[in-house]
Amino acid sequence: MKRFSPDIPHLYTRGKNFVFRLVIPAHLLGLAGKAEFKVSLKTKDHLTALRKYDEVD
């Protein structure tokens, strides 16, 4: 997974698709039950990804 832009936190590309990825802090792992939260934005277009990113963030 590769970060899309250093200016936009949590937005990554996986292959050609965009993904929202948030690392869970260590002190909250017990509550979250996992180390990271990932959601596919189900798009390859960066403008659509930015719109969907605002909905998830």
C-alpha positions in Angstrom: 0.0 0.0 0.0 1.4 3.4 -0.9 0.4 6.8 0.5 -1.3 8.9 -2.1 -0.1 12.3 -0.9 1.8 13.5 2.2 -0.8 16.3 2.5 -3.7 13.9 2.8 -3.4 11.6 5.8 -5.0 8.1 5.7 -5.4 8.1 1.9 -3.5 5.2 0.2 -3.5 3.4 -3.1 -3.6 -0.4 -3.3 -2.8 -1.3 -6.8 -4.9 1.2 -8.7 -7.7 1.5 -6.1 -7.9 4.0 -3.3 -8.2 3.0 0.3 -8.8 4.9 3.6 -6.4 3.5 6.2 -6.2 4.5 9.9 -3.7 2.9 12.3 -5.2 2.3 15.7 -3.0 3.6 18.6 -1.4 0.9 20.7 -3.4 1.9 23.9 -6.7 1.4 22.0 -5.9 -2.0 20.5 -7.9 -3.8 23.1 -11.0 -1.8 22.4 -10.7 -1.9 18.6 -9.6 -5.5 18.4 -7.4 -4.8 15.3 -4.3 -2.8 14.5 -5.8 -0.8 11.6 -9.0 0.3 10.1 -9.2 0.0 6.3 -12.0 0.8 3.9 -11.9 0.5 0.2 -13.1 3.7 -1.5 -14.1 1.5 -4.5 -12.7 3.9 -7.1 -9.6 4.4 -9.3 -10.3 8.1 -9.9 -8.5 10.4 -7.5 -11.2 13.1 -7.6 -13.9 10.6 -6.6 -11.5 9.2 -4.0 -11.1 12.6 -2.4 -14.9 13.1 -2.3 -15.4 9.6 -0.7 -12.4 10.3 1.7 -14.3 13.3 3.1 -17.3 11.0 3.9 -15.1 8.4 5.7 -12.9 10.9 7.5 
